[in-house]
Every structure is written in structure tokens, then in C-alpha cells.
């Protein structure tokens, strides 16, 4: 899938009025049927099947919030098939509307800015539930998984569910990631796909539980490991390109600790610095050539180790990404505007983006978001890191290739945790001091 791109100066783009999001539009039966029919060929190729659990509790015309894990584009095709003919809105990224706003609105899509505080989203969802009497499909992870495991959920999700008081349904996919992992450059594999749809929370359940209890339920639903699932089910991926692009995820060598030197080709990933080579076998295990001892046999374990390395850099104050980037921005829904070149810097203080001959200087604090919108081969333009606010979104394409994308996402997630803990500690200490003064006064009295 591609996106319309127009060359403009940064000054010209700043003069464009920011886009306003209209109220959601209920998808008619024609567009619901169109989406289901268009999804048929892909689902047939994957021998798609699904099961349900507790869905008899949901009325045929009763609106609900549908949560779904996010692995690949086929997720939407799955939902369109198994929910039909139930009308539902689809929460999707704002850039998905660019150049096709009419179609997206008629399909029932609700645009939102990924990892940016969006006050209109809850308002739009409530309008869908209460006024349109439709359900809402949401991918709460917001971004595709890099390593086949769950990505963080927004902390506000449980509170949102408490406020909306709408039944919650979960659709969990199996095999979607194995068929089309993001790192593999849109090269689809021949593997079966299935799904399980379950009724999770009733309005009474939501009323009886607090936000923390609901958050625990949600986190358990979004705990998974696609590579482990492949290994346990002995699902074979026989394509000879299954490791291509894997260096996008496994960017750091566990043998020599060099970064950006790994290269994934065919069924192997090799560090060009020290020569360490791994083969990704048909069942998803990593193996060393010539029976050498592997540092990792499981891709998510390697990725988790990279996360720990990034965390240590942040704690030591040595973390830094400083890279030249091509810059595109989203201001309205007519096009993505290519505005020039610049530098993206990420440190313990957050992101700084400068460029466009000195006219652009944007800063984003670590606590601005719990995650990072980063993607591989974004709309076939390149690997991308996105930052921004409700008036402008910046899409940065590193000129040093794709090596910084995964690390930046890991760092943004870990830095948010660190800064949030520091903020909580300061608040606690401030409260403790205030409490101490109050106790002292009481005793003296």
C-alpha cells in the first residue's frame, strides 16, 4: 500500500490549516459487504478458521468494544469476516486517511494519532456507541509487533472501558504474524491463520471491577509469543526468505556487541563485524552454523536482551541516537508532505528534530508518550520513526538505514518507564514531607 506524497517547503505546510476530525459515519451494509468480500481471497489462501466463546451473551444489535491483537494487515480482513454483518467502526491511524478520506469514512474508520494524546478519540467512540449504535474495533497495541510478542497497552485503556461501560470482546489471531511479520518486507509466507473471539467483560463486570483489575485482565489477554506458538505447534515456515530483514529487529550482535552490523539474508542473519552467523530454521528456532554455541535460540529472547542493553544505556546516561533523516509531515488529509532533511536526536531528555534550513525545531519530552510509532517499509517509503503532536506529525526516515528504528522504540518505552518512576518518587517524597510536617504539628499541639 502506498501513500500520496507532495513536495512542499516547511513554511508552506505550516500555513495549511490542521485537519479536523468529523464525527464517525456508520458503515452501511454495502461497505460492510465490500470489505468482507475483498477479504475473502486472503483468508481462503490461509485456510482461515475461527472459534467463539461466550458470544451468546452479546445481543445481535448490542454495541461492544472489540479489542484485537495487531500483527499484520490480515487482522482487518479477519475482523471483517467474523463480525459480519455487525456494523462496527475501526480505530485506525490518521495517515490511513490520506488521499482516501471518503472511502475510509464510509468503511466506518475513526482516525487517531498514534502515541499522541487524542481527546477526540473517546468522544468519537462514545458517539459510535450511543448515537450510531455501532461497535468499535480497536487495536490497542497501536503498532505491529516487531518480535512477535505483545507491545505495551495504553494505561488509559482500562479507565476508558470503565467510563464507556460497554461490553468488551476480544479477537485473538494465530498465525497472522508468522504469515507476514513486519520485518520481512511485505513478503507473505504460506502458513495457516486462525482466530478466537471471546466475550470478556459485561457492563456488570466493568461496574464491579476497578481500573487496576480491568488492566490486569487486558494485559493477560495481550500476552503472547508468536515464535513460541510456532515452535510448540511445529508450524513450518519453509520459504527461503524467512530471515530477510531480521536484522531490523536483531540489530545488536550478542557476541561482539556491535550495533547495526547484522545483516539478514535468505534464512540466515550474520554479524559483518565478527562473522557470527545464525540460521532461522523452519520451526522458528535460531541455530549457529557448525554446531557453535548460540547466544540465543529464540528471537524474542534476543530482542529482550537488546531492550535490557538499551535500558542500561539510559540508566548510565550514555544512550544517544543522532541520525540524519528525510522528513515528511502530516498536516491535513490531502497528502503527506516531504519538507526536506534534518537531524533526529534521541537522548534521556527525549526527541529533538531539527532541519528544513533551520526552520524546524521540535522537541518531545519522554513522558509525552508511553511508546513510539515506528515502522518498517512504511507505505513503501522506508523505515520510519514518527513523533509529533495534535497539530503536526513528523515522519523521519533515517538515512543510515533501518538500524535505529527498533532501538528508538525500545528506548522510548523504557525511558517512559524510568521518567514515570522518577516522577512518582518525587511525588511520594513531596507527599511524605508534607505529611511529616502535619504529624509534627499535631504532636506539638
N, C-alpha and C positions, 0 to 999 in steps of 0.2 A: 504494500500500500504506500502511495506517495502523497505528498502534500504540496500545495501551491506555494511557491517561494518567489518573492519580488525583491529586487534590489532597491533600497532607499537609504538616504542618509539618516543618521540618528536624529537630527533636527527635524526632518520631515515626519518621522514616525512619532516624535513627541507631540506634534501638532494634531495627530489623529485622536479623536475622542475615544476613550476606553470603551470597550464593548459592554453593553448592559444585557444581563441575562433575563429573558422573559419568563413568565410562568410556564410550567411544563404543559405539554399538549398530550391528551390521551391518545394512544395509538389505536387507530381503527382496525377493524378485522382484516382489511386488505393488506395493511402493512405488517400486521402480525403474521398473516399467512405468507406474505412475501418473504419475511425473514425465516420462517420455518422451512419453506420450500428451498430457499437459497442455501440453507444449512444442510440439506439432505445429502448431497454428494459426498461431502467430507465425512459426515457421520457414517455413511454406508461403507466408505473405504476403511474405517476403523472398526467395523463390526460393532458399532456402539450399542450398549445395553445399559439399563439403569434399574435401580430398585428404589422403593419408598418405605418410609417408616413413620407411622403416626399421622399421615397426611389426611386421614378421615376426620381429624379434629378441626381442620380448616374448612370453613364454608366455601362453597364454589365461587361465591361473589365477595368473599371477605378479603379485604386488603391485608397484605402482610409485608414484612421486610424480609427480603431474600438475600442472605449472605452467601458468598461463593468464593472459594479459593481461586487464585489467579495464576495460571501457568502459561497460557497461550491464547491466540485468537479463537480457537475452537471452543473456549469456555462459553462465549456468547452463543455460538451455534448450539451447544448443549442445552443451555437455558431456554433458548427459543423453541427447542423441540419438546422438552419435557414439561414446560409450563403451558404450552399451547392448549386451549385458546385463551387462557387467563391473560387479561391486559396487564402489562407492567411497564413501568418506567425503568430506564437504565442510567445509573450514575456513571458518567464517563468523563475522561479528561477534556478540558476545554479545547485543546488543539485538535481534537477529533472533529470539531465543528467547522474547522477552517475550510472554506470553499464548498461546503455541503451542509449548511445550516438548515435549509428547508427539509432535506431528507432526514437528517438526524432528529429534528424536532418531530417529524411525522412518525419516526420509529419509536418515539417516546423517550428520547435521551434527555438527561438532565446534566448540563455541563458543570464541571467544577475544576478549580485549580489544584493540582496535586501538591500536597505538602505545604499548602498555603492556607491560612485561616480563612474560611469561606462562610460567612454568616448567612449567605443566601441559600446554602445547600439544605440546611434543616428546614428553612422556610419553604423551599420548593418541595421537599419530601412531604412535609405536613400538608401542603396544598394537594399533592397527589393522593395522599391517603384520605383526607377529609372532604375535599371538593370533587376530585375526579373519581374517587372510589377505586383507585388502581393500586396495585402492589408496586414495590420498588426493589429492583435488583441492584445490589451494591457489592463491589469487590473491595472489602475494607483494607486489604493489604496495599491497595493503590498501585503497586508496581509488580511486574512479573518477578518471580523468584530467580536469582542468579544461580544458586547451587542446588535447587530442588527442595529446599526446606522453607518453612514459613518465614515471611518478613514481618516486622513489628506491626501491631494493630494500633490505631489511634486511641489514646487514652480516653478521648471524649465519646467513644462509641457506646460504651455501657451507659453513660449518662444520657446520651441521645435516645437510647432504647427506653430508658426509664421515663423520659419526657414524652415520647411518642405513644407509649402504651399500645403498641401494635404487635400482633403475633410475629414471631421470628422463625424463619425456615432456613435450613442450611442445605446447600448443594455442594457436595464434595466430589471432585473428579479424581479419577485414577487413570494414569497413562497419558494424560494430556501433556505433561511436562516431558515425558520420555519421547513422545512423538515429535515435539517441537520445542526443545529447550532454547531459551533466548540466545545463548552464546553461539549457537550453531549456524547463525546467519540465515534464518528462514528456510533451512533445508529440512524438509519433513521426512521423518522415518516411518517405516511400515510397522506400526505397533497398535494393538487393540486399546480402545478407550472406553471407560465406563463411568458411571456416576451413581451416587446415592443421595436421595433427597429425604430429609427428615424434618419433622416438626419439633422445634427446640424449646420455644418459650411461648406460653399463652399469656394473655393480658393479666390473668390472675397470678401466674408465676412471676411476672415482671413486678407486679404490685407488692408481692410478698418478699422479694429479694432486694437487697441494696445493690448499689453500683459495683461494689467490690465483688460480690457473689456472681453477678452477671458477667463481670470481666473475667473471672476465673473460668466460667463456662465457655466463653468465647475463645479464650486462649487455649483451652483443651481442644476445641473444635479445629483450631488453626495450628495444631501441632502435627507435623508430618515430615517425612523424609522420602522423597520420590526415588532416590537411588537405593535406599534400603528396601523399599517396596519392590523395586525391580529385582533385587538380589534374592529376596525371600520368595518371590513368585517365579523365579527363574525365567523372567521375560528376557528374551534375547534381542539385542539391537545389532543386526548384522551389517548395517551399512558401513562402508569403508571410509566414511567421513565423520564418524561419530565423535572424534576428538578435535575436529577442526574448530577453532575459536575458543577452545577450552582455556587457553592462556588468558582470555578475557577475565575469567574467574580465578584461575590459579596463576596469578601474576608474580608470585614471590617463590623463589626456589627454596625448599626446606633443607637443601644440602649446603649451598654456598651463601644463602640469604640475599642474593642479588634480586633486584626488582625490575620488572619489565623486560627480562631476558628470556622468559619462557615462550615457546612457540608451539602451537597445536596444529598438527597436520595429519590428515588421514585418521589413524587410530592411535596416534602417539602424541605425547607432549614432552618437549625436550628443553632443557636449560642450555642456551647457547654460551653461557659463561663457564659452566663447569662440566657440561656434557651429560648430566643426569637425565635419563630418559625413562618415561613411564608409558605403558601401553594400557589403554582403556579396553577391557575385554568385553565380550558380548553381553555379559550379565551385569556390567556396571562397576566392576572392581578395577582398581589400579594395580598394575604389576610392573616390577622392574625387569628389564631385559637381563639375560644371562644369570637369572636367579639371585641378583643382588638384593640386599635387604631394603625394602621400601620404607620411606619415612611415613607414608600414608597409603592405605589401600582403599580409602573411602573419600570421595570428593568433598562432601560436607565437612569432614574432619580437617582436611587441608584448608578449606575456607575458614573454618572456625579458628584454626591456628593463625591465619592471616589477620583475623579480627583481633586476637589477643596481641599480636605484634603491633597493630595499629593503636590499640588501647595503651600499650606500654609507651609508645612514642608520645601519645597525648599526655600521659601522666608525667613523662620525663621532660616534656616541653620541647621535644625535638621534631614533632610531626610538622610537615610542611609539604604542600603541593603548590608548585609555581609553574604554570604552563601557558604557553601561547595558545590562543583559541580563536577560531572563527565564531562570530556572534550573530545569532538570529534572535528576533524578538517577536512576541505576540502582543499586539495592542488591540486589534479588532478581529473579526472572524472572516475577513476577506482573504487574508494571506498571512504567511509567516514572512517577516521582513528581514532580509540579510543586510545588516548595517555596517559590517566591517570586521576589523580584527582587534584583539586586545589581549589582556592577561587575566587569568583567573588564579587567585591565590587563596589557599585554604590553610588556616592555622588554628591554634587553640582559641583564637578570637573570632573565628567564623570565616565567612567568604568575603572576598573583595574582588570585584570585577571592574577593570578599567579598560579604556580603549576608545575607539572612534575619534582618534586625533585629540584625545584629552577631554572630549565632551561627555564621556560616560564614566561615572564613578559611583558604583553601587556597593553597599555593604549589607551583609546579612548576618545577624548575630546567631550564635549556636542554639539559643533557645527559641529561635523563630520557628523551628520545625523539628519533630522527632525523627524525621527521615529525610531522604533525598530522592528526588525524581531524577534517576539516571537510567540510561537505556543503551542497548546495543543496536546499531544499524537503524537508528530512529528515522522512520518514514523513508528509509533507504538513503538518507543523507549522510549518516555516520554515527559513531558512538558519541553520546551526548550526556552532559550534566546540565540540569535546569535549576535555576534559582529565580527569585523574584517575589513580587507582592501582588496585591489585588488590582494594581494599575498597569503593571508591565511584567511579563515573564521573559527571562533571558535564557536562551538555549545555547550552550557553549560546547563547541566541538574541538577537543584538544588536538593540537597539531602533532603531538608526539604519539598519536595513535590511540588505541583503546586502553592502554595500561593504567591510566589514572582513574577510570570510571568506577571500577569495583572498590578500589581503595578509598575514594572520596565518599562513596555510600557508606562503607563501614565506619569511616571516621566521623561522618555526620551523625550516625546513630549512636556511636559510643560517646562522642563529645556532648551530645544532648543529655545522655545519662549522667555524665560527670558534672556538667553545669547544673543540672536539676538537683543532684545530690548536694552540691555546694550551696545552692540557693536554699534548700530545705534545712541544711545545717545552720546557715546564717539566721534563718527564721527561728529555728529552735533555740539557738543561743540568745537571740534577742528576746524571745519569749521567756527564757529561763531567767535572764537578768531582770526583766520586768516583774516576774513572779517573786524573785528573791527580795526585791525592794518592798513588794507588798507584804510579804511574810514578816519582814523586819519591822515594818510599821505596826503590823498587828501585834507582834510580841511586845514592842515598846509601849503600845497603848495599854 
